[in-house]
Amino acid sequence: TEDQTTEFKEVCQLFDRTGDGLYLSHKHGDMMKALGQNPTNTEVLEVLGNPKNDEMNVDVVTTSCHAADCGQNKDEGTQDYVSGLRVFEKEGTSIIAGAEIHHVLVTLGEEMVEEEVEMLEAGHEDSNDCINYAELVWMLLNGRGHFHIMSQ
């Protein structure tokens, strides 16, 4: 749509520091996130063709192709994460021990460092040190707006 094209151009301008239509390759994931996508580090590297350290710049055309490839609906992506975390709880409440989420984030997949996980968990644990993971995922992927993921 025209609105998406306008948003895309605005985000590209933010990352293009010199006005030459190029930006640093290590910023590609951040640029996709600014466009509302949530690519993994592996997806970013694959789309960029696994660049070597000396291949530092990416053109805007590559970004537009990646934006189209990663065009997953935010609600679908959110639901995928919620479904993945659902294996850690048995009650159907979307609530699991904060320690379990912590362990998953620092040891599985694209591992996070302790400090990142602590910042992420801050303020989300209840009096029993448990976290509503569906609400946490929604807040992280879609902003602090209205929570509407069902915890089936």
matplotlib code that plots the C-alpha trace (Angstrom):
import matplotlib.pyplot as plt

x = [0.0, 1.0, 1.2, 3.6, 5.8, 5.9, 6.8, 9.5, 11.1, 11.1, 12.8, 15.4, 16.2, 16.8, 19.4, 21.0, 23.6, 25.2, 22.2, 23.7, 21.0, 23.3, 23.4, 25.6, 24.8, 24.9, 21.9, 19.7, 17.9, 17.2, 15.8, 13.5, 12.3, 11.6, 9.4, 7.4, 9.1, 10.8, 13.5, 16.0, 19.7, 19.9, 17.2, 18.9, 22.2, 20.5, 18.7, 22.0, 23.8, 25.9, 28.1, 31.8, 33.1, 34.4, 31.0, 29.6, 27.0, 23.5, 21.3, 17.8, 16.5, 17.7, 15.8, 12.6, 12.9, 13.5, 10.6, 8.4, 9.9, 9.4, 5.9, 4.4, 1.4, 2.3, -0.5, 0.7, 4.2, 3.0, 0.9, 3.9, 5.9, 3.0, 2.5, 6.2, 6.2, 2.9, 4.9, 6.2, 2.8, 0.1, -2.8, -3.7, -3.2, -0.3, 1.6, 5.0, 7.8, 10.1, 13.1, 11.8, 11.5, 14.9, 16.5, 14.9, 16.1, 19.7, 20.2, 18.1, 17.9, 19.3, 20.6, 20.3, 22.8, 21.8, 21.5, 19.1, 16.9, 16.9, 15.8, 13.1, 11.7, 11.8, 8.4, 6.7, 7.0, 4.1, 4.4, 5.1, 7.9, 5.7, 5.2, 2.2, 4.2, 1.4, 1.1, 4.9, 5.3, 2.5, 4.1, 7.5, 6.4, 3.5, 4.3, 2.7, -0.8, -3.9, -3.2, -5.5, -3.8, -5.9, -4.1, -5.9]
y = [0.0, 3.6, 3.9, 1.0, 2.5, 5.8, 4.0, 2.0, 5.1, 6.9, 4.0, 3.7, 7.4, 6.9, 4.1, 5.7, 8.0, 9.3, 9.6, 7.1, 4.5, 2.2, 1.3, -0.9, -4.6, -5.1, -2.7, -4.7, -6.6, -3.3, -1.9, -4.8, -4.5, -0.8, -1.9, -4.1, -7.4, -9.8, -11.7, -13.9, -13.3, -16.3, -15.0, -11.6, -13.3, -15.6, -12.7, -10.7, -13.7, -14.3, -11.3, -11.3, -8.6, -6.5, -6.4, -3.8, -1.9, -3.1, -1.3, -0.3, -2.7, -5.7, -4.3, -4.0, -7.7, -8.8, -6.8, -8.6, -12.0, -11.5, -10.0, -12.2, -10.8, -9.6, -11.5, -14.7, -14.2, -13.4, -16.6, -18.7, -17.5, -18.0, -21.5, -22.3, -21.2, -23.1, -26.3, -25.1, -24.9, -27.4, -25.4, -23.4, -20.1, -18.7, -18.4, -20.1, -19.6, -16.7, -19.0, -21.2, -18.3, -17.1, -20.5, -20.7, -17.2, -17.7, -21.2, -22.0, -20.6, -17.1, -16.9, -13.7, -12.5, -12.5, -8.7, -8.6, -11.2, -9.5, -6.2, -8.1, -9.8, -6.7, -5.8, -8.8, -11.4, -11.7, -12.3, -16.0, -15.2, -16.3, -14.5, -14.3, -15.3, -14.5, -10.9, -10.6, -11.8, -9.5, -6.5, -7.2, -7.8, -5.4, -2.6, -1.8, -1.5, -3.6, -7.2, -9.5, -12.9, -15.8, -18.4, -21.4]
z = [0.0, -0.3, 3.5, 3.7, 1.0, 2.8, 6.1, 4.3, 2.8, 6.1, 7.9, 5.1, 5.5, 9.2, 8.6, 5.5, 7.1, 3.9, 1.6, -0.9, -0.5, 1.5, 5.2, 7.4, 7.1, 10.9, 11.1, 8.8, 11.6, 13.4, 10.2, 9.7, 13.3, 12.7, 9.8, 12.2, 11.3, 13.8, 11.8, 13.5, 13.2, 10.9, 8.6, 8.4, 7.4, 4.9, 3.2, 3.0, 1.5, 4.6, 4.0, 5.0, 7.3, 4.4, 2.8, 5.1, 3.1, 2.1, -0.5, 0.0, -2.6, -0.5, 2.4, 0.4, -0.7, 2.9, 4.1, 1.7, 2.6, 6.3, 6.0, 8.7, 10.5, 14.0, 15.6, 13.9, 15.1, 18.6, 18.6, 17.5, 20.5, 22.9, 21.5, 22.0, 25.6, 26.3, 26.6, 30.0, 31.7, 32.2, 33.6, 30.5, 32.4, 30.3, 33.6, 34.2, 36.6, 35.8, 36.3, 33.4, 31.0, 32.2, 31.5, 28.0, 27.0, 28.1, 26.8, 23.8, 20.2, 19.8, 23.3, 25.3, 28.0, 31.6, 31.8, 28.8, 30.4, 33.7, 32.0, 30.1, 33.2, 35.4, 36.6, 35.0, 37.8, 40.3, 44.0, 43.3, 40.8, 37.9, 34.6, 32.3, 29.2, 26.7, 28.0, 28.0, 24.4, 23.3, 24.9, 23.5, 19.9, 19.6, 22.0, 25.3, 23.7, 24.5, 25.2, 23.3, 22.8, 23.9, 26.0, 24.6]

ax = plt.figure().add_subplot(projection="3d")
ax.plot(x, y, z, "-o")
ax.set_aspect("equal")
plt.show()
